[in-house]
Amino acid sequence: MISLVDNIGVYVLVYLLATVGCAVGTGRALRVEDAETRTGLLGLLVGSGGWALLQTLFLVAPTYQVAYLSYVASLVVGLSSIYAWLYFASAFTGRTLHRSRVWRQVAVVSFLLIVGLKLTNPLHGSYFDITWTTEPFAHYATTHGVSHWVITGASYVAAGIGFFMLFEAFTEADYDTLPLAGLSVLTAAPVGLDLLGYTTDVFIEMNYEPIGVAVFAVGALFVFRDRFFVVQASDTTQKPLLYFDANDRLRDYNDHAEVVYPEIRRRCGDSLTAAFPDIAAALDTETAIVERDAGEGAGYYLVTETQASHAGPSDSRVIHLTDVTGAERRRRELDRHNQQLESISAGLRHELLNQLNILQGWIRETERAVTDGDTDSAEDALETVNDAGDRAVDIIEDFVSLTQYGTTLDGTSRLSLESVVVEARTATDTDVSLLVAADETVEGSRSRLVHMVTSAAEFAAANGADSLAVGVDGDAVTFTDDGDPVGDETNPDDYFDLDAAVPNSRAGLALPKVRVLAQLHGWTVRLDEGYETGVRVVVATSGAGRGPVTSTPTETTASTSEPAEEPQSSQASTSTESGRENRLPSVVPDGLRQRARGWTSDD
């Protein structure tokens, strides 16, 4: 068969190019930051470059002695590149095989045994034989024996293990690693040339592996250098990953990043600050947390960055987003609890001191009246003292209730607003008529929503209202009473302050309880300052509106998603006999219906 390559100059040129490729790659490999990866890569390139250079010397050897020595030296140096390849693959993929004392000992012993077998070839002749030939051109040719092919087979298996490590890393990187997989295939392709050289006359019988290593060096360290080392930096398949070049512009990302930032395709090429201002801002903070919409509430991600190992700290970097939603939600819930307890503590102190001052004042008045023999004044003073004592007890019960209901939600469900109001009417002893505009639905905790309605009714009673209309206005639940409107001289935020007692001490805890219960659901509360015929409290929530209802308007038991026993309002024991369950008419008067929906006939 006629050789496909019958010019020695072609072989010499290819091996010299392989030598140059490995040498140039060595210069770039010296800049790899990870010490273990750098060591393995340098060993691979130096070994393969030396192997290629010695192969070149073998081809142009002027004498048998030069050919023999250069070939034996190439076998020894080439063998070292196999061990360096395994070391590199283990270090690059984050394994620890290269650190194992046992495997290191196995490597040293096996290396020495194989080298000994090669060096003693003149004694047993089972490894190779060198002869002069003129086909397809004049050169010293090798004929390999059984020992060579046994060692070569074992070397191929070892090299295959290294390729397996890399392919596994490429697969698990959740990243576009197809070019890298192709590069790995090209690296292994010269093995086929070895087989062709042994079985056919297409190529001469040589070791072509250094050519593959040179292709790997140029491809991994120059053509695909960014992509290659990003794979190493992406230490998990579960983290969103964004790769930025030396100019801090987005170059690439993985599939998980696209889930967190669906619009990321349009941001390629943009700077970090322009494309991801939240990430840029987080990197400048101590906590480094970004918040993203997770579909079922906010998701939180810890932002970390690593340098791509190939080019030092001033070059490209990889940003990881680690999902810490559970931990961050617990931390925020703990912060909410702490703030709530601080607020309750301050409010309880304020309210009890007020009642204590009242008690002390009227006790002194009682003493004066008794001393003066003024029986009527003494009786009035004692009655006031008794009322103040009852008020203190009510305050303590309110704060205890607030603490109990302010705990973390165990679950929510879609609830009929009308059924919540019906249950709230039986749980309050105020004289305020509770009305509902329509049977809308709201997503929340039944027990907390009931308590929210009763608290709003307490405020309405203290505000001089005769009725309280509960309704839904878009994404908000509204509580509208016909009592005294908000005055210009009062800060609307004071209505929700435990310390403020606005508009009077009797109403002081009602709206703060509404706020705490709303915050528990992740909602916000405000006063409608534009409402002038009473007070309208707006609880903003995305959970309001029409939808499937898990309870009927006549249900008064807790939802199955709530604990079996919930703390009840302090007035519950006296509410069942009040007859208020008949106050909710089947048809709500138009005026109250309009107020509940957020507008009046004058709008």
C-alpha positions in Angstrom: 0.0 0.0 0.0 1.3 3.5 -0.9 1.8 5.7 2.1 -0.5 8.7 2.5 2.5 10.7 3.8 5.7 9.8 2.0 7.8 12.8 2.8 9.9 12.9 5.9 9.7 16.7 5.9 6.0 16.5 6.7 6.6 14.4 9.8 9.4 16.6 11.0 7.3 19.7 10.5 4.3 18.2 12.3 6.4 17.1 15.3 8.2 20.4 15.4 4.8 22.2 15.4 3.7 19.9 18.3 6.9 20.8 20.2 6.3 24.5 19.6 2.6 24.2 20.6 3.5 22.5 23.9 6.2 25.1 24.6 3.9 28.0 23.9 1.2 26.3 26.1 3.8 26.0 28.9 4.2 29.7 29.0 0.4 30.2 29.3 0.1 27.3 31.8 2.6 29.1 34.2 -0.2 31.7 34.7 -2.7 29.2 36.0 -3.6 30.2 39.5 -4.5 26.9 41.0 -1.2 25.3 42.0 -2.3 21.6 41.5 -3.9 22.3 38.1 -0.8 24.2 37.1 1.5 21.4 38.2 -0.4 18.8 36.2 -0.7 20.9 33.1 3.0 21.8 33.2 4.0 18.2 33.5 1.7 17.2 30.6 3.0 20.0 28.3 6.7 19.6 29.2 6.5 15.8 28.9 4.6 15.9 25.6 6.8 18.7 24.2 9.9 16.7 25.0 8.4 13.6 23.6 7.6 15.4 20.3 11.1 16.8 20.1 12.8 13.5 20.7 10.5 11.9 18.1 11.8 14.5 15.7 15.4 13.7 16.6 14.6 10.0 16.0 13.3 10.7 12.5 16.4 12.7 11.4 19.0 10.6 13.4 22.2 10.2 11.4 23.3 7.0 13.2 21.7 4.0 14.8 23.1 5.0 18.2 21.4 8.4 18.0 18.2 6.9 16.8 18.2 4.3 19.6 19.0 6.7 22.4 16.5 9.3 21.2 13.7 6.7 20.9 14.3 5.2 24.3 14.4 8.7 25.8 11.1 9.6 24.0 9.5 6.5 25.5 10.5 7.5 29.0 9.5 11.1 28.6 6.3 10.1 26.9 5.4 7.8 29.7 5.7 10.6 32.2 3.1 12.6 30.3 0.5 9.9 31.0 1.0 10.3 34.7 1.0 14.1 34.4 -2.3 13.8 32.4 -4.0 11.8 35.2 -2.7 14.3 37.8 -4.0 17.2 35.7 -7.4 15.6 35.2 -7.8 14.9 38.9 -6.8 18.4 39.9 -8.8 20.1 37.2 -12.0 18.3 38.1 -11.7 18.8 41.8 -10.9 15.2 42.7 -8.2 14.1 45.2 -6.7 11.1 43.5 -3.5 13.1 42.8 -3.1 13.8 46.5 -3.6 10.2 47.7 -0.4 8.7 49.1 -1.4 5.2 48.0 -2.0 6.2 44.4 1.2 8.2 44.3 3.2 5.2 45.5 1.5 3.1 42.9 2.4 5.7 40.2 6.0 5.8 41.2 6.4 2.0 41.4 4.7 1.4 38.1 6.6 4.2 36.4 10.0 2.7 37.5 9.0 -0.8 36.5 7.9 0.3 33.0 11.0 2.5 32.5 13.1 -0.5 33.6 11.4 -2.7 31.0 12.1 -0.1 28.3 15.7 0.4 29.3 16.4 -3.4 29.4 15.0 -3.9 25.9 18.5 -5.0 24.6 18.3 -7.9 26.9 14.8 -9.2 26.2 14.0 -7.5 22.9 10.2 -7.7 23.6 9.6 -4.0 23.6 10.8 -2.7 20.2 13.3 -3.1 17.4 14.9 -0.4 15.3 15.9 -1.0 11.6 16.9 1.1 8.7 14.3 1.4 5.9 13.8 3.4 2.7 10.0 3.1 2.6 8.3 5.4 2.2 11.4 7.4 2.8 14.8 6.7 4.2 14.7 6.7 8.0 15.1 4.5 11.1 11.9 2.6 11.7 10.5 0.9 14.8 8.8 -2.4 15.1 7.0 -2.8 18.4 6.8 -6.1 20.4 4.4 -7.6 22.8 5.6 -5.6 25.8 5.1 -2.3 24.0 1.5 -3.1 23.1 0.7 -4.3 26.6 2.1 -1.1 28.1 0.5 1.0 25.4 -2.9 -0.6 26.1 -2.5 0.1 29.8 -1.5 3.7 29.0 -4.6 4.1 26.8 -6.8 2.9 29.7 -5.1 5.3 32.1 -5.5 8.2 29.6 -9.2 7.2 29.1 -9.7 7.5 32.8 -8.5 11.1 32.6 -10.8 11.8 29.6 -13.7 10.3 31.6 -12.9 12.8 34.5 -13.0 15.7 32.0 -16.1 14.6 30.2 -17.9 14.1 33.5 -16.9 17.7 34.5 -18.1 19.0 31.1 -21.4 17.2 31.5 -22.1 18.3 35.0 -21.1 21.9 34.4 -24.5 22.9 33.1 -22.6 24.9 30.6 -22.0 24.9 26.9 -19.1 22.5 26.8 -19.6 21.0 23.4 -16.5 22.8 22.0 -14.4 21.4 24.9 -15.8 17.9 24.3 -14.7 18.3 20.6 -11.3 19.4 21.7 -10.9 16.4 23.9 -11.8 14.1 21.0 -9.2 15.8 18.9 -6.7 15.3 21.7 -7.4 11.5 21.7 -7.5 11.2 17.9 -3.8 10.6 17.4 -4.3 7.2 19.1 -6.0 6.2 15.8 -2.9 7.3 13.9 -0.9 4.9 16.1 -3.2 2.1 15.1 -3.1 3.0 11.5 0.7 3.1 11.5 0.8 -0.3 13.1 -1.8 -2.0 10.9 -1.4 -0.2 7.5 1.1 1.7 5.4 -1.0 4.9 5.5 1.4 6.3 8.2 4.7 5.1 9.5 4.7 3.3 12.8 5.3 6.1 15.4 3.9 7.6 18.6 1.5 10.4 17.5 0.2 11.2 21.0 2.3 14.4 21.3 0.4 15.9 18.4 -2.9 15.5 20.3 -1.5 17.1 23.4 -0.3 20.1 21.4 -3.8 20.4 19.9 -5.1 20.3 23.5 -2.7 22.9 24.7 -3.5 25.4 21.9 -7.2 24.8 22.2 -7.6 24.8 26.0 -5.1 27.7 26.7 -5.7 29.9 23.7 -8.8 29.2 21.6 -11.2 28.0 24.3 -9.3 29.2 27.4 -12.2 31.2 28.9 -14.7 28.4 28.5 -12.2 25.8 29.7 -11.4 27.4 33.0 -15.0 28.5 33.6 -15.8 24.8 33.7 -13.3 24.4 36.5 -14.6 27.5 38.3 -18.2 26.1 38.2 -17.9 23.7 41.1 -21.5 22.7 41.1 -24.3 22.0 38.7 -26.9 23.5 40.9 -25.6 27.1 41.0 -26.5 29.8 38.5 -23.2 30.9 36.9 -22.3 34.0 35.0 -19.0 34.5 33.3 -17.5 38.0 32.8 -14.4 38.8 30.8 -11.5 41.1 31.7 -13.6 44.1 30.8 -16.4 43.0 33.2 -18.8 42.2 30.4 -21.0 39.2 30.4 -19.6 36.6 28.1 -21.6 33.5 29.0 -23.8 31.8 31.5 -25.3 28.4 32.4 -28.9 27.2 32.3 -29.5 27.8 36.0 -28.6 31.5 35.5 -31.3 31.8 32.8 -33.9 30.5 35.3 -33.0 33.2 37.7 -32.6 35.9 35.1 -34.9 35.0 32.2 -33.9 38.1 30.2 -30.2 37.2 30.4 -29.9 36.4 26.6 -30.3 40.1 25.9 -27.6 41.1 28.4 -24.7 39.3 26.8 -22.0 41.9 26.1 -23.3 44.3 28.7 -21.2 45.3 31.7 -21.9 43.8 35.1 -23.2 47.2 36.5 -25.5 47.7 33.5 -26.8 44.2 33.2 -27.0 43.2 36.8 -27.1 46.2 39.1 -28.4 44.1 41.9 -25.4 41.8 41.8 -23.0 44.7 41.5 -24.6 46.3 44.5 -24.6 43.0 46.5 -20.8 42.5 45.8 -20.2 45.8 47.7 -22.1 44.7 50.8 -21.2 42.4 53.6 -24.1 40.0 53.1 -23.9 39.9 49.3 -27.5 38.8 48.9 -29.7 39.5 45.9 -33.5 39.0 45.8 -35.3 37.6 42.8 -38.9 36.7 42.1 -39.1 32.9 42.6 -42.7 32.6 41.4 -43.9 31.6 44.8 -42.5 34.5 46.7 -39.1 36.1 46.8 -36.0 34.0 46.2 -32.6 34.9 47.7 -29.2 34.2 46.4 -25.7 34.5 47.9 -23.3 36.2 45.4 -19.8 34.9 45.3 -17.1 35.3 42.7 -14.0 33.3 41.6 -11.3 34.2 39.2 -10.9 32.0 36.1 -7.7 30.2 37.0 -5.9 30.9 33.7 -5.0 34.5 33.8 -4.6 36.0 37.2 -6.7 38.3 39.3 -7.0 41.1 36.8 -8.6 38.9 34.1 -12.0 37.3 33.8 -14.2 36.1 36.7 -17.1 33.8 37.4 -20.0 34.8 39.5 -21.9 32.1 41.4 -25.4 32.6 42.8 -26.1 30.1 45.6 -29.7 29.6 46.5 -30.1 30.6 50.2 -33.8 31.3 50.1 -34.7 29.1 53.1 -32.0 30.5 55.3 -32.6 34.1 54.3 -36.3 33.8 54.8 -35.7 32.4 58.3 -33.3 35.2 59.0 -35.8 37.8 57.9 -38.5 36.2 59.8 -36.3 36.2 62.9 -35.6 39.9 62.3 -39.3 40.5 62.0 -39.9 38.7 65.3 -37.2 40.6 67.0 -38.5 43.9 65.8 -42.0 42.9 66.7 -41.0 41.9 70.2 -39.1 45.2 70.6 -42.2 47.1 69.5 -44.5 45.0 71.7 -42.2 45.5 74.7 -42.1 49.3 74.1 -45.8 49.5 73.6 -46.7 47.3 76.6 -44.4 49.5 78.8 -46.1 52.6 77.4 -49.6 51.4 77.9 -49.1 49.9 81.4 -47.3 53.1 82.6 -50.3 55.1 81.4 -52.7 52.9 83.3 -50.5 52.9 86.3 -50.4 56.7 86.3 -54.2 56.7 86.0 -54.5 54.2 88.9 -52.1 56.2 91.1 -53.9 59.5 90.4 -57.4 58.1 91.1 -56.2 56.2 94.2 -55.0 59.5 95.6 -58.3 61.1 94.7 -60.1 58.3 96.5 -58.0 58.9 99.6 -58.8 62.6 99.5 -62.5 62.0 99.1 -62.5 59.5 102.0 -60.6 61.9 104.2 -63.0 64.7 103.3 -66.0 62.4 103.8 -67.1 62.9 100.2 -68.7 59.5 99.7 -70.0 60.2 96.1 -66.6 61.3 94.9 -64.9 58.4 96.5 -67.3 56.0 94.8 -66.7 57.6 91.4 -63.0 57.5 91.9 -63.1 53.8 92.9 -65.1 53.1 89.8 -62.5 54.8 87.7 -59.8 52.8 89.5 -61.7 49.6 88.7 -62.1 50.6 85.1 -58.4 51.4 84.8 -57.5 48.0 86.3 -59.8 46.2 83.8 -58.2 48.3 81.1 -54.7 47.1 82.2 -55.9 43.5 82.1 -57.3 44.0 78.6 -54.0 45.6 77.5 -52.0 42.6 78.8 -54.4 40.2 77.1 -54.1 42.2 73.8 -50.4 42.0 73.9 -50.4 38.3 74.7 -52.8 37.8 71.8 -50.6 39.9 69.6 -47.5 37.8 70.5 -49.4 34.5 69.9 -50.8 35.6 66.6 -47.5 37.1 65.5 -45.7 33.8 65.2 -44.7 32.4 61.8 -47.6 31.2 59.6 -48.0 27.4 59.3 -49.9 27.7 56.1 -52.4 29.6 54.1 -55.5 28.8 52.0 -57.9 30.6 49.7 -60.7 31.9 52.0 -64.1 33.4 51.5 -64.0 36.9 52.8 -67.6 36.7 53.9 -67.0 33.6 56.0 -64.1 35.4 57.7 -66.3 38.3 58.5 -69.1 36.0 59.8 -66.6 34.3 62.1 -65.2 37.7 63.2 -68.6 39.0 64.2 -69.0 36.1 66.7 -65.5 36.9 68.1 -66.1 40.5 69.0 -68.4 42.3 71.5 -68.2 45.7 69.9 -71.4 47.5 68.8 -70.0 48.1 65.3 -71.9 46.4 62.5 -69.6 44.3 60.4 -70.5 44.3 56.7 -68.9 42.8 53.6 -69.3 44.2 50.1 -69.2 40.9 48.2 -68.0 37.4 48.6 -64.5 38.0 47.4 -61.6 35.6 48.3 -58.2 36.2 49.9 -55.2 34.0 50.4 -54.2 33.9 54.1 -54.4 32.3 57.5 -58.0 32.1 58.7 -57.3 32.6 62.4 -55.1 35.7 61.6 -57.6 37.2 59.2 -60.4 36.8 61.7 -58.3 38.5 64.3 -57.5 41.2 61.8 -61.1 41.9 61.2 -61.9 42.0 64.9 -59.0 44.4 65.5 -60.3 46.7 62.8 -63.7 46.5 64.4 -62.2 47.5 67.8 -60.6 50.5 66.1 -63.9 51.5 64.4 -65.7 51.3 67.8 -63.1 53.5 69.4 -63.3 55.9 66.4 -67.0 56.5 67.0 -68.1 54.4 64.0 -71.4 52.6 63.7 -70.4 50.2 60.9 -67.3 48.7 59.3 -67.3 47.6 55.7 -64.8 44.9 54.7 -64.1 44.6 51.0 -61.5 44.0 48.3 -60.1 46.7 46.0 -57.9 45.2 43.4 -54.9 43.6 45.2 -55.9 45.0 48.6 -58.3 44.3 51.4 -60.0 47.4 52.8 -61.5 48.2 56.1 -63.8 51.2 55.9 -65.6 52.8 58.9 -67.9 55.8 59.1 -66.3 57.2 62.2 -64.1 60.3 62.7 -61.8 61.0 59.7 -58.1 61.4 59.9 -57.2 64.9 61.0 -54.6 67.0 59.3 -52.7 67.4 62.5 -52.1 63.7 63.0 -49.4 61.7 61.3 -51.1 58.7 59.6 -48.2 56.4 60.6 -49.1 57.0 64.2 -52.3 55.0 63.8 -50.1 51.9 63.5 -47.6 52.8 66.3 -47.9 50.9 69.5 -46.7 53.9 71.4 -48.9 56.5 69.9 -52.4 55.6 71.1 -54.0 57.4 68.1 -56.7 58.7 67.9 -57.2 57.9 71.5 -55.9 55.5 74.2 -58.9 53.1 73.7 -58.0 52.6 70.0 -54.3 52.5 70.7 -53.6 48.8 70.1 -56.2 48.0 67.4 -54.5 49.1 64.2 -51.0 48.1 65.4 -52.5 44.6 65.7 -53.8 44.9 62.1 -50.3 45.8 60.9 -48.6 43.0 62.7 -51.1 40.4 61.3 -50.6 41.9 57.9 -46.8 41.8 58.0 -47.1 38.2 59.1 -48.5 37.5 55.6 -45.9 39.7 53.9 -48.5 42.5 53.3 -48.3 46.2 53.9 -50.8 48.5 55.6 -51.6 52.2 55.2 -54.4 54.7 55.7 -56.2 56.1 52.7 -55.5 59.7 53.4 -57.8 60.8 50.7 -60.9 59.3 52.3 -62.8 62.0 54.2 -66.0 60.4 55.5 -64.4 58.1 58.0 -61.2 56.0 58.1 -60.2 53.5 55.4 -57.4 51.1 56.2 -55.8 49.5 53.1 -54.0 46.2 53.4 -52.0 45.7 50.2 -51.7 42.1 49.2 -51.4 40.2 45.9 -53.5 37.4 47.5 -56.8 39.1 47.2 -59.3 38.6 44.4 -61.6 36.0 42.9 -60.4 32.4 42.8 -61.1 28.9 44.2 -62.4 29.0 47.7 -61.6 26.3 50.3 -64.4 27.2 52.7 -68.0 28.2 52.4 -69.4 31.5 53.8 -71.0 29.5 56.7 -67.8 27.9 57.8 -66.5 29.1 61.1 -63.9 26.5 61.9 -60.2 27.0 61.2 -58.8 25.9 57.9 -57.1 22.5 57.8 -53.9 24.2 56.9 -53.8 25.9 60.3 -52.9 24.3 63.7 -55.7 22.5 65.4 -55.8 24.9 68.2 -55.3 28.7 67.6 -55.2 31.4 70.2 -58.5 33.2 70.3 -59.5 36.8 70.8 -59.9 37.8 74.4 -63.5 38.7 73.7 -64.5 35.4 72.2 -66.0 34.1 75.4 -68.7 36.8 75.4 -69.4 37.0 71.7 -71.6 34.0 71.0 -74.6 35.5 72.8 -74.4 38.9 71.3 -76.7 38.0 68.4 -74.4 39.7 65.9 -74.4 36.7 63.5 -77.6 38.2 62.2 -76.1 41.6 61.4 -74.6 40.6 58.0 -77.5 41.2 55.5 -77.6 39.2 52.3 -77.7 42.5 50.4 -75.3 45.2 51.6 -76.6 48.8 51.3 -75.1 50.5 48.3 -73.3 53.2 50.3 -71.4 50.7 52.4 -70.7 48.5 49.4 -69.2 51.5 47.6 -67.1 52.4 50.6 -65.7 48.9 50.8 -64.8 48.9 47.1 -62.9 52.1 47.5 -65.3 54.7 46.0 -68.4 56.6 46.8 -71.3 58.0 44.8 -69.5 61.4 45.1 -66.4 60.1 43.3 
